[in-house]
């Protein structure tokens, strides 16, 4: 714990968010229980280790580093609990507003921050949105809008449309896909099937719109060079877009347990980011220039591919690796993983229930945790031959 304090702090933060999302107990009771448990363990340890029985003095001799670490963990726990509680209250407030306007057609307005083209229409994500019906107006931080036809807006434009507002549907049967939980992990809990899309303001976000156009250009190239039956797979693997993939092929990947191949993850980030960084270093470029260009390419690719949980996690870890290279320090995978979890979960605590988040983080934890321990105990004669199999086994176990 002392060796990796960031990992311990991140664990406390995640614990606080989990308890808040599950609505387990009040924050004061949790802090009281943790304090009592810490005091009891310290006194018990002091009696066991001190022959004189002066456990209180032994407790006071505890190093300043351990005390500071505990205070940081307690603060992280409180921040995680408060952040998750606040986000849960926001979703509850927005869902209540959607239920009030569910039976009428509302006038919805918001700023476009994401555009995803699909076979039967276009999905827009609006931020700082509002829905108005008569004298009643409800505000949303983020909302999902689906339109079947019309000219596509640009990212950053403020649009207005009419439609029925509803809360995203929760699972009704055990084992059913819970779209309500998934939508909350994406930052929204309400959706609109709209029509009569109108542009109110044309203030574009240049870099986001440029990335979207580059994504569309890459898609056109794939449409020219790929066969029709392979186009959906290549778009999913290269661009992170599975909307045009054949349902039968997608089901085949899922049935055989290899659907993770279609997800943009750490492999893509490693190939792009590390490829650019190593190439520039081979060309005798400095650490700073190589890191800036390599990190910039990774950030742009993460945005272009839809900023999935796995790609964002890999991107953050890669940026930390570049920072370690610049500073001349050793890169620690567990600490980088903890920082990535803190950043993602601070932005949206409900990402904890996202399967992509769980699989991505647990796979890396298995690789750098159990996988490393198995590798150290292996016989040197067979170490190289069995390293890949052991790493896969470690990931599957976790």
Order of alpha helices (4+ residues) and beta strands (2+ residues): alpha-alpha-alpha-alpha-beta-beta-beta-beta-alpha-beta-alpha-alpha-alpha-alpha-alpha-alpha-alpha-alpha-alpha-alpha-alpha
